[in-house]
Amino acid sequence: MNTMMAKAREFLKSEDGPTTVEYAVMLALIVAVAIGTIALLGPKVKSAFESVETQMP
């Protein structure tokens, strides 16, 4: 049990822990923006493709 607590303290003191959390937060924001953009532009892109499809012989 003491070794686990010591490892947890060492992890919190090191720079790797906060850096990993920062990267995780940035990744989550990037994914959220990507999903939002796809959700907003999806219908417009679909209608553009459908318009081109109807004009093709």
N, C-alpha and C positions, 0 to 999 in steps of 0.2 A: 504494500500500500504506500509506503514511504517513497519507494522508487517511482511510482506512478505520479505522486505529488511533485517530486523533484523534476521529473520530465515535463510536467505541466508548467511548472514555474520557469523552467529553462526555455520552453517554447514561447511563453508569454514575454520573456525578456528579450528573446532574439528578434531580429528584424524580419525574419521570414514569415512569422504569423501575421502581422499587420499588412505586409506586402501581399500575401495570399488573399487576405480579406479584401484589400483594395482591388485586386484583379478580379475577384469574384463579383464585386459590386459593379465594376466597369462592364464585365461580360453581361451581367443581368440587365444593365441599362441598354447596352447595344442590342441585345435580344428583344427587349421591350420596344425599342424604336423600330427595329426591323419588322416585328409583328404588326405594329401600328401602321407603318408605311404600307405593308402588303395589304392590310385590311382596308386602308383608305384608297389605295390605287387599284386594287383588284378588280372592282366592277368597271372602272374606266378602261383598264387594259382589256378586259373581256369584251366590252362593247366595241373597242377598236378592232380586235381580231374578228369579231363577228361581222363588222362592217366590211372589212377586207374580204372575208370569206364570201359574203353575198355578192360582191362585185366581181369575183373570179368566175370564169366560165365553168 
